[in-house]
Amino acid sequence: MFEIQDPPEETRLTGRVGGLPPGATYLGVRESCVGCGDCVEVCPSDLLRLDADGLPRFAEALGCGLCGLCADVCAQGAIPLTPATRRGLDRTMRLEREAEATLRAL
């Protein structure tokens, strides 16, 4: 875990160290996130970490592919799907289905 200073209410910080996942607002995460870490576990770029308060934050400044997996696994709705992450999730799921089909064909 790492410590950062809290940004102003509802400030979007996506894409910077200490920033929130895509689509998330500070207020939304603060009110809804239970600190389960599912978003951290599913991030294929290994960019998310839970901060000292148990909230998801970017540990790296660049690299988020907008795959939407963090929003998809967030049972509390703290990380909402945006149009960009919805497209990314559709792409991610399509690629996963194609990979599974290829493996079955072998």
CORFENJO-V949063 format. One record per pair of residues at least 4 apart in sequence whose C-alpha atoms are under 8 Angstrom apart, sorted by sequence separation. I is the first residue (numbers start at 1). J is the second residue. D is the distance in whole Angstrom. If there is no record, write none. Layout:
BEGIN
I/J/D
I/J/D
END
This chain:
BEGIN
7/11/6
15/19/6
20/24/6
24/28/7
25/29/6
26/30/6
27/31/6
28/32/6
29/33/5
37/41/6
38/42/6
39/43/6
43/47/7
50/54/5
51/55/5
68/72/6
69/73/6
70/74/6
74/78/7
81/85/6
82/86/6
83/87/6
84/88/6
85/89/6
86/90/6
87/91/6
88/92/6
89/93/6
90/94/6
91/95/6
92/96/6
93/97/6
94/98/6
95/99/6
96/100/6
97/101/6
98/102/6
99/103/6
100/104/6
101/105/6
102/106/7
13/18/8
14/19/5
15/20/8
20/25/7
24/29/7
28/33/8
41/46/8
43/48/7
50/55/5
51/56/6
74/79/6
81/86/6
13/19/4
14/20/5
15/21/8
20/26/7
40/46/7
49/55/8
50/56/5
51/57/6
71/77/7
12/19/7
13/20/6
14/21/6
15/22/8
40/47/8
49/56/6
50/57/6
71/78/8
12/20/7
14/22/6
40/48/5
48/56/6
49/57/6
71/79/5
14/23/8
39/48/7
40/49/6
48/57/5
49/58/6
70/79/7
71/80/5
72/81/7
40/50/7
48/58/5
49/59/6
71/81/6
12/23/8
47/58/6
48/59/6
12/24/7
37/49/8
47/59/5
48/60/8
12/25/6
37/50/7
47/60/6
68/81/7
4/18/6
11/25/6
12/26/7
71/85/8
10/25/5
11/26/6
35/50/7
10/26/5
40/56/7
47/63/7
9/26/6
10/27/5
39/56/7
47/64/7
68/85/4
72/89/8
8/26/8
9/27/6
10/28/8
36/54/8
45/63/7
66/84/7
67/85/6
68/86/6
7/26/7
35/54/5
37/56/8
45/64/7
66/85/5
67/86/8
68/87/8
34/54/7
35/55/6
45/65/8
67/87/8
68/88/6
69/89/6
34/55/8
35/56/8
67/88/4
68/89/5
33/55/7
66/88/6
67/89/5
65/88/8
66/89/8
67/91/8
30/55/7
67/92/6
29/55/7
43/69/7
21/48/8
42/69/6
43/70/6
42/70/6
39/69/7
40/70/7
39/70/4
42/73/8
38/70/7
39/71/7
39/73/6
21/56/7
38/73/6
39/74/7
20/56/6
21/57/7
38/74/7
20/57/5
21/58/7
19/57/5
20/58/6
18/57/5
19/58/5
17/57/7
18/58/5
17/58/5
18/59/6
16/58/7
17/59/5
34/76/8
15/58/7
17/60/5
33/76/6
14/58/8
16/60/7
17/61/5
22/66/7
32/76/6
33/77/8
16/61/4
32/77/7
33/78/5
15/61/5
16/62/7
32/78/5
4/51/7
15/62/6
31/78/8
1/49/7
2/50/8
3/51/6
1/50/6
2/51/5
3/52/6
15/64/7
21/70/8
29/78/5
1/51/5
2/52/6
28/78/6
29/79/7
1/52/6
28/79/8
24/78/7
24/79/5
23/79/6
24/80/6
22/79/7
23/80/6
21/79/7
22/80/8
23/81/6
22/81/8
23/82/6
22/82/7
22/85/7
END
